[in-house]
């Protein structure tokens, strides 16, 4: 897995969980606190596929974090 950036809770998750809500969008959250969620486009990939996890990691790392 690619390296994950730190969560706003101050911990770095070891993995992401994905929750899909339709064929184009899903949410991912870290296994650290479960309170910070990032929405991302699935590009019609199945939520449990390796490609969808790559997209989730990319968006997790790109999401803005407060100062």
KASUL-V815427 format. One record per residue. N is the residue number from 0. RES is the residue in three letters. OMEGA is omega as a letter, one per 30 degrees, with the letter a starting at -180 (none if undefined). D_CENTER is the distance of its C-alpha to the mean C-alpha in Angstrom with 1 decimal. Layout:
BEGIN
n = [N/N]
res = [RES/RES]
omega = [OMEGA/OMEGA]
d_center = [D_CENTER/D_CENTER]
END
This chain:
BEGIN
n = [0/1/2/3/4/5/6/7/8/9/10/11/12/13/14/15/16/17/18/19/20/21/22/23/24/25/26/27/28/29/30/31/32/33/34/35/36/37/38/39/40/41/42/43/44/45/46/47/48/49/50/51/52/53/54/55/56/57/58/59/60/61/62/63/64/65/66]
res = [UNK/UNK/UNK/UNK/UNK/UNK/UNK/UNK/UNK/UNK/UNK/UNK/UNK/UNK/UNK/UNK/UNK/UNK/UNK/UNK/UNK/UNK/UNK/UNK/UNK/UNK/UNK/UNK/UNK/UNK/UNK/UNK/UNK/UNK/UNK/UNK/UNK/UNK/UNK/UNK/UNK/UNK/UNK/UNK/UNK/UNK/UNK/UNK/UNK/UNK/UNK/UNK/UNK/UNK/UNK/UNK/UNK/UNK/UNK/UNK/UNK/UNK/UNK/UNK/UNK/UNK/UNK]
omega = [l/l/l/l/a/l/l/l/l/l/l/a/l/l/l/l/a/l/l/l/l/a/a/a/l/l/l/l/a/l/a/a/a/a/l/a/l/l/l/l/a/a/l/l/l/a/a/l/l/l/l/l/l/l/l/l/l/a/l/a/l/a/a/l/a/l/none]
d_center = [12.2/11.7/11.9/9.1/10.4/11.8/10.5/13.1/14.7/16.0/14.5/12.3/10.2/11.5/8.7/5.5/6.8/6.6/9.3/11.1/13.8/15.6/15.9/14.4/11.5/8.7/6.4/3.4/5.2/6.9/10.3/12.2/13.0/10.9/12.0/9.5/7.2/5.7/7.4/7.6/10.6/10.9/14.2/15.8/14.2/14.2/11.1/12.1/13.1/12.6/12.3/9.4/7.5/8.8/7.7/4.0/5.2/7.6/6.2/4.6/8.1/9.9/9.3/12.8/13.7/17.2/20.1]
END
